[in-house]
């Protein structure tokens, strides 16, 4: 198991907690029958926030997992990174 720096995990957890609150807010908007465009705006905001979490995690992955593997001569790490990026960009 690879350990991310504590500050990275703290930042990720804080962002995910905010996203969780946003999702609950969207649920409430739907339950109250709020205007569709307003709900869609909030959904777009959540999607953007999730992308931000993914970018932070990818950066950490490159620094803590991929770079050490490459330094040890494990060229398979390049394929792993390409797959990770592919999952993010779908």
PyMOL commands that set and color helices and strands:
alter all, ss='L'
color gray80, all
select helices_A, chain A and resi 6-31+36-71+76-88
alter helices_A, ss='H'
color red, helices_A
deselect
rebuild
show_as cartoon
